[in-house]
Amino acid sequence: MELLFYSLAGIIVIVVIAVSRKSIVAGMEARSDINRENKPGDTEEGIEDITNENIEKTNEQVKIINQIDDLILIVDKFKNIKFFNNSAKKKFGENNLNKHVATLLRVPDLLQNIDLVLLKKETITMDLELSSPSFQFFKVHLFSGPTSYVDDPDSVVLFLKDLTDIIKAQRFKSDFVANVSHELKTPLVSIKGFLETISGHAKDDLEAQKKFIPIMLEQADRMESLIKDLLSLSKIELEEHIQPQDKVNLKEILNNVEDIHQKNLKPFEFKNNIKDDFFIKGDHEKLIEVFSNIIDNSIKYSDKNKKIEINCGQGNGKVIGDSYTVSIKDNGIGIPTEQIPRITEIFFRVDAAKSKKVGGTGLGMAIVKHIVNQHRGELEIKSEAQSGTEIKVHFSKF
């Protein structure tokens, strides 16, 4: 099925190129005939008719290409972008015409293959993997020009099929087996052991049952939380390359987070200092998840009566353009400086015993990192052991 799709996609582009080239040649021949005949009175009208016809054909071709979900770019012999369809504009931005293709796709193999297509006039297919601003994977077909958009025979059409979701799903499967099997093994072994005990020699021992059943329920709750966070993380990772587009208010989001954790925040000296509206481009529910996880960590890893404080203000250049920065600061147990770079790794815990005691899954900060990446934001963590933690999240203004 996938091979058939690629074949059809390739045929579409080749047909468009062929029709475009034919239109150009026909137009040039017709215009030459008119120039040769040079009949008074009808020369200007003839040229106008031919020009209009070519424009109409070109417009129809543009409409067709702009309806394709895949990315299409056309570059000249200098690798400057001379055309890109609507899908490519949505992916890379509007203002890239006449820029070098390396400003969007800085991949040496791609640049080399463009040179080969220009030299040999042959079609080349390659895999293209990007890691910034988030992981993306494309199957790229490179065709030789010319086209109706670039009249130069030394031009190349780039047809990019986005396979990010498929590749992420494949990689997640292997990561899931490697990491989750270990995390699920401990509570499963515990539950199985207690069940064997109360169904065996302790089946009539009510005291043993009263002791073991609450522990089994606790382990079952731990497994449920783990599975819930894993499902959330997998969904976020698959969607990470798609930047949210809604206008959301950080003040409203953090007020909602405060309401969610109101009961657990009562024993602490909590202050939400956000009084003004701060609008960014984002996903309301996912941002609630970000700040809910951060606040939840402050609650779990701080002693009662300690301060937890939220602030928001102008950014400090961590992201491109004008930005806002949300700061959540606590006076908890903190994180050793050397372990801060690992805090967003899946299943990494600074204090494994403490984490399991308070019900942590080791996935909260990984979820935070991926959602912030999806929003094209920046995560900043400042902490020292026994001196509290400050987590800053930087977002571009709407």
C-alpha positions as CSV (number, residue, x, y, z in Angstrom):
1,M,0.0,0.0,0.0
2,E,2.8,2.4,0.9
3,L,4.7,1.6,-2.3
4,L,1.5,2.2,-4.3
5,F,1.0,5.6,-2.6
6,Y,4.6,6.7,-3.4
7,S,4.2,5.6,-7.0
8,L,1.0,7.6,-7.4
9,A,2.5,10.6,-5.7
10,G,5.5,10.4,-8.0
11,I,3.3,10.1,-11.1
12,I,1.3,13.2,-10.0
13,V,4.4,15.3,-9.7
14,I,5.9,14.0,-12.9
15,V,2.6,14.7,-14.8
16,V,2.4,18.2,-13.4
17,I,6.0,18.9,-14.4
18,A,5.4,17.4,-17.9
19,V,2.3,19.5,-18.4
20,S,4.0,22.6,-17.1
21,R,7.0,22.1,-19.4
22,K,4.7,21.4,-22.4
23,S,2.8,24.6,-21.7
24,I,5.9,26.7,-21.6
25,V,7.3,25.2,-24.9
26,A,3.9,25.6,-26.6
27,G,3.7,29.2,-25.4
28,M,7.2,30.0,-26.6
29,E,6.6,28.4,-30.0
30,A,3.3,30.2,-30.5
31,R,4.9,33.5,-29.5
32,S,7.7,32.9,-32.0
33,D,5.2,32.2,-34.8
34,I,3.5,35.5,-34.0
35,N,6.7,37.4,-34.0
36,R,7.7,35.9,-37.4
37,E,4.3,36.6,-39.0
38,N,4.2,40.1,-37.4
39,K,0.7,40.8,-38.8
40,P,-0.5,44.3,-38.0
41,G,-3.5,44.7,-35.8
42,D,-3.7,41.2,-34.4
43,T,-0.2,40.6,-33.0
44,E,-0.9,42.2,-29.6
45,E,-4.2,40.4,-29.2
46,G,-2.6,37.1,-30.1
47,I,0.1,37.5,-27.5
48,E,-2.4,38.5,-24.9
49,D,-4.6,35.4,-25.6
50,I,-1.6,33.0,-25.3
51,T,-0.3,34.7,-22.2
52,N,-3.8,34.4,-20.5
53,E,-4.1,30.8,-21.5
54,N,-0.7,30.0,-19.9
55,I,-1.6,31.9,-16.8
56,E,-4.8,29.9,-16.4
57,K,-3.0,26.6,-16.9
58,T,-0.4,27.6,-14.3
59,N,-3.1,28.7,-11.8
60,E,-4.8,25.3,-12.2
61,Q,-1.6,23.5,-11.5
62,V,-0.9,25.6,-8.4
63,K,-4.4,24.8,-7.2
64,I,-3.8,21.1,-7.6
65,I,-0.4,21.2,-5.9
66,N,-1.7,23.3,-3.0
67,Q,-4.3,20.6,-2.3
68,I,-1.7,18.0,-1.7
69,D,-1.0,17.3,2.0
70,D,2.7,16.4,1.3
71,L,5.4,19.1,1.0
72,I,6.6,20.2,-2.4
73,L,9.5,22.6,-2.9
74,I,11.2,23.7,-6.1
75,V,14.8,25.0,-6.0
76,D,17.0,26.4,-8.8
77,K,20.6,25.4,-9.6
78,F,21.8,27.6,-6.7
79,K,19.5,25.7,-4.3
80,N,17.4,28.8,-3.7
81,I,13.7,28.1,-3.1
82,K,11.6,29.3,-6.0
83,F,8.3,27.7,-5.2
84,F,6.7,25.8,-2.2
85,N,3.1,24.6,-1.8
86,N,0.7,25.4,1.1
87,S,1.7,22.3,3.1
88,A,5.4,23.4,2.9
89,K,4.4,26.9,4.0
90,K,2.6,25.6,7.0
91,K,5.5,23.4,8.0
92,F,8.4,25.9,7.4
93,G,6.7,29.4,7.4
94,E,5.6,31.8,4.8
95,N,8.7,33.9,4.2
96,N,11.2,31.5,2.7
97,L,10.9,32.3,-1.0
98,N,14.4,32.8,-2.6
99,K,16.1,31.6,0.6
100,H,18.7,28.8,0.3
101,V,17.1,25.4,1.0
102,A,19.7,24.7,3.7
103,T,18.1,27.4,5.9
104,L,15.1,25.0,6.2
105,L,16.7,21.6,5.7
106,R,20.3,21.7,6.8
107,V,21.1,18.1,5.8
108,P,24.4,17.5,3.8
109,D,23.0,14.4,2.1
110,L,20.0,16.3,0.7
111,L,22.3,19.1,-0.7
112,Q,24.5,16.4,-2.3
113,N,21.5,14.7,-3.9
114,I,20.2,17.9,-5.3
115,D,23.6,18.3,-7.1
116,L,23.3,14.7,-8.4
117,V,19.8,15.4,-9.8
118,L,21.1,18.5,-11.5
119,L,24.0,16.6,-13.0
120,K,22.4,13.3,-14.0
121,K,18.8,14.4,-14.5
122,E,17.6,11.3,-12.6
123,T,15.1,10.8,-9.8
124,I,16.6,10.2,-6.4
125,T,14.7,8.9,-3.3
126,M,16.2,9.4,0.2
127,D,15.2,9.4,3.9
128,L,15.5,12.7,5.7
129,E,15.6,12.9,9.5
130,L,15.4,16.2,11.4
131,S,16.0,16.6,15.2
132,S,15.3,20.3,15.7
133,P,13.0,21.8,16.8
134,S,11.6,18.3,17.3
135,F,12.1,14.9,15.7
136,Q,10.7,14.7,12.1
137,F,11.1,12.0,9.4
138,F,10.5,12.4,5.7
139,K,10.7,10.2,2.6
140,V,12.0,12.6,-0.1
141,H,11.7,12.2,-3.9
142,L,13.9,14.6,-5.9
143,F,12.9,15.2,-9.6
144,S,14.6,17.2,-12.3
145,G,13.0,20.4,-13.6
146,P,12.1,22.6,-15.5
147,T,8.5,23.5,-14.3
148,S,6.1,26.3,-14.9
149,Y,7.3,27.9,-11.6
150,V,11.0,27.7,-12.4
151,D,11.7,28.1,-16.2
152,D,15.4,27.1,-15.7
153,P,16.1,23.5,-16.8
154,D,18.6,23.3,-14.0
155,S,16.0,23.1,-11.2
156,V,14.9,20.3,-8.8
157,V,11.5,19.4,-7.4
158,L,11.5,18.1,-3.8
159,F,8.5,16.0,-2.8
160,L,8.5,15.3,0.9
161,K,6.2,12.6,2.5
162,D,5.9,13.1,6.2
163,L,6.4,9.7,8.0
164,T,7.1,11.1,11.4
165,D,4.1,9.5,13.1
166,I,4.9,6.0,11.7
167,I,8.6,6.2,12.7
168,K,7.8,7.5,16.2
169,A,5.3,4.7,16.7
170,Q,7.9,2.1,15.7
171,R,10.6,3.5,18.0
172,F,8.1,3.9,20.8
173,K,7.3,0.2,20.7
174,S,11.0,-0.7,21.3
175,D,11.4,1.9,24.1
176,F,8.2,0.7,25.7
177,V,9.3,-2.9,25.9
178,A,12.8,-1.9,27.3
179,N,11.6,0.5,29.9
180,V,8.1,-0.4,30.9
181,S,8.7,-4.1,31.5
182,H,11.1,-3.2,34.3
183,E,8.7,-0.7,35.8
184,L,5.7,-3.0,35.8
185,K,7.6,-6.0,37.0
186,T,8.0,-4.8,40.6
187,P,4.3,-4.1,41.4
188,L,3.2,-7.3,39.6
189,V,5.6,-9.5,41.5
190,S,4.5,-7.8,44.8
191,I,0.8,-8.3,44.0
192,K,1.3,-11.9,42.8
193,G,3.3,-12.8,46.0
194,F,0.6,-11.4,48.3
195,L,-2.2,-13.2,46.4
196,E,-0.3,-16.5,46.7
197,T,0.1,-15.9,50.4
198,I,-3.6,-15.1,51.2
199,S,-4.8,-17.8,48.9
200,G,-2.4,-20.4,50.4
201,H,-1.4,-20.8,54.0
202,A,-2.9,-17.5,55.1
203,K,-6.3,-18.0,53.5
204,D,-7.9,-18.1,56.9
205,D,-5.7,-15.5,58.5
206,L,-7.8,-12.3,58.6
207,E,-4.9,-10.3,60.1
208,A,-2.6,-11.2,57.2
209,Q,-5.3,-10.3,54.7
210,K,-5.9,-6.9,56.4
211,K,-2.2,-6.2,56.1
212,F,-1.6,-7.4,52.6
213,I,-4.8,-6.2,50.7
214,P,-4.0,-2.4,51.3
215,I,-0.5,-3.0,50.0
216,M,-1.8,-4.7,46.8
217,L,-4.3,-1.9,46.3
218,E,-1.4,0.6,46.6
219,Q,0.7,-1.4,44.0
220,A,-2.3,-1.6,41.7
221,D,-2.8,2.2,41.9
222,R,0.9,2.6,41.1
223,M,0.5,0.5,38.0
224,E,-2.6,2.4,37.0
225,S,-0.8,5.8,37.3
226,L,2.2,4.4,35.3
227,I,0.0,3.2,32.5
228,K,-2.0,6.5,32.4
229,D,1.3,8.5,32.2
230,L,2.7,6.2,29.5
231,L,-0.4,6.6,27.3
232,S,-0.2,10.4,27.8
233,L,3.5,10.4,26.9
234,S,3.1,8.2,23.9
235,K,0.4,10.5,22.5
236,I,2.4,13.6,23.2
237,E,5.5,12.2,21.5
238,L,3.6,11.3,18.4
239,E,2.1,14.8,18.1
240,E,5.3,16.7,19.1
241,H,6.1,17.9,15.6
242,I,2.6,19.6,15.3
243,Q,2.7,23.0,16.9
244,P,-0.6,24.0,18.6
245,Q,-2.2,27.1,17.1
246,D,-4.9,28.2,19.6
247,K,-4.7,31.5,21.5
248,V,-4.5,30.7,25.2
249,N,-4.1,32.7,28.4
250,L,-1.4,31.6,30.8
251,K,-3.2,33.3,33.7
252,E,-6.4,31.2,33.1
253,I,-4.3,28.0,32.7
254,L,-2.5,28.5,36.0
255,N,-5.7,29.5,37.8
256,N,-7.1,26.1,36.6
257,V,-4.0,24.3,37.9
258,E,-4.4,26.0,41.3
259,D,-8.0,24.8,41.5
260,I,-7.0,21.3,40.6
261,H,-4.4,21.1,43.4
262,Q,-6.3,23.3,45.9
263,K,-6.7,20.6,48.5
264,N,-3.1,19.4,48.3
265,L,-1.8,23.0,48.4
266,K,-3.5,23.9,51.7
267,P,-0.6,22.7,53.9
268,F,1.9,24.9,52.0
269,E,2.5,28.6,51.8
270,F,1.3,28.9,48.2
271,K,1.2,32.1,46.2
272,N,0.0,32.6,42.6
273,N,1.2,36.1,41.7
274,I,-0.2,36.2,38.2
275,K,-2.6,39.1,37.9
276,D,-2.4,40.0,34.2
277,D,-3.3,38.3,31.0
278,F,-0.4,36.6,29.1
279,F,-1.4,35.2,25.7
280,I,0.6,32.6,23.8
281,K,0.0,30.1,21.0
282,G,-0.7,26.7,22.5
283,D,-3.0,23.9,23.6
284,H,-5.0,24.6,26.8
285,E,-5.3,21.1,28.1
286,K,-1.7,20.2,27.4
287,L,-0.4,23.3,29.1
288,I,-2.6,22.4,32.2
289,E,-0.8,19.1,32.2
290,V,2.6,20.8,32.1
291,F,2.0,23.0,35.1
292,S,0.0,20.4,36.9
293,N,3.0,18.1,36.8
294,I,5.4,20.8,38.0
295,I,3.1,21.8,40.9
296,D,2.6,18.2,41.8
297,N,6.4,17.7,42.0
298,S,6.7,20.8,44.3
299,I,4.0,19.3,46.6
300,K,5.5,15.8,46.7
301,Y,9.1,16.9,47.3
302,S,8.5,19.7,49.7
303,D,7.9,19.6,53.5
304,K,4.7,21.1,54.8
305,N,4.5,24.9,55.4
306,K,7.2,25.4,52.8
307,K,6.7,28.2,50.1
308,I,5.5,27.4,46.6
309,E,5.3,30.4,44.3
310,I,4.1,31.1,40.7
311,N,5.2,34.1,38.7
312,C,4.9,35.2,35.1
313,G,6.5,38.1,33.2
314,Q,8.5,39.2,30.1
315,G,10.9,36.6,28.7
316,N,14.7,36.9,28.7
317,G,15.6,35.8,25.2
318,K,15.4,32.0,25.7
319,V,13.1,31.7,22.7
320,I,13.2,33.7,19.4
321,G,11.2,36.9,19.5
322,D,9.0,38.4,22.2
323,S,8.2,35.9,24.9
324,Y,6.8,35.2,28.4
325,T,8.3,33.2,31.2
326,V,6.4,31.3,33.8
327,S,8.3,30.5,37.0
328,I,7.3,27.9,39.6
329,K,9.6,27.9,42.6
330,D,9.6,25.8,45.8
331,N,11.7,25.3,48.9
332,G,11.7,21.5,48.7
333,I,14.5,18.9,48.8
334,G,16.0,20.1,45.5
335,I,18.0,18.3,42.9
336,P,21.8,17.8,42.9
337,T,23.3,20.0,40.2
338,E,24.9,17.1,38.4
339,Q,21.6,15.4,38.0
340,I,19.6,18.3,36.5
341,P,20.4,17.4,32.8
342,R,18.8,14.0,33.4
343,I,15.6,15.1,35.1
344,T,13.5,14.9,32.0
345,E,14.6,11.4,31.0
346,I,12.0,8.7,31.1
347,F,11.8,6.9,34.4
348,F,14.7,8.9,35.9
349,R,14.3,9.6,39.6
350,V,16.6,11.7,41.8
351,D,15.5,9.7,44.8
352,A,13.8,6.5,43.7
353,A,12.7,5.5,47.2
354,K,11.1,8.9,47.8
355,S,9.5,8.9,44.4
356,K,7.8,5.5,44.9
357,K,6.8,6.5,48.4
358,V,4.9,9.6,47.2
359,G,3.5,7.8,44.1
360,G,5.8,9.2,41.4
361,T,6.0,7.3,38.1
362,G,9.2,8.9,36.8
363,L,7.4,10.2,33.7
364,G,6.1,13.6,34.8
365,M,9.1,15.8,33.7
366,A,9.4,13.8,30.5
367,I,5.8,14.7,29.7
368,V,6.6,18.3,30.5
369,K,9.6,18.4,28.2
370,H,7.8,17.0,25.2
371,I,4.8,19.3,25.6
372,V,7.1,22.3,25.9
373,N,9.0,21.2,22.8
374,Q,5.7,20.8,20.9
375,H,4.9,24.5,21.8
376,R,8.4,25.5,20.6
377,G,9.2,26.7,24.1
378,E,12.1,26.3,26.3
379,L,12.4,24.5,29.7
380,E,14.9,25.8,32.3
381,I,15.6,24.0,35.6
382,K,17.5,25.6,38.5
383,S,18.1,23.7,41.7
384,E,20.5,22.6,44.4
385,A,20.2,19.7,46.8
386,Q,18.2,20.8,49.9
387,S,17.8,24.3,48.5
388,G,14.6,24.0,46.5
389,T,13.9,24.1,42.8
390,E,12.8,26.7,40.3
391,I,11.4,25.6,37.0
392,K,11.0,28.2,34.2
393,V,9.0,27.7,31.0
394,H,9.5,30.1,28.2
395,F,6.9,30.7,25.4
396,S,6.7,33.0,22.4
397,K,4.0,35.6,22.6
398,F,0.9,35.1,20.5
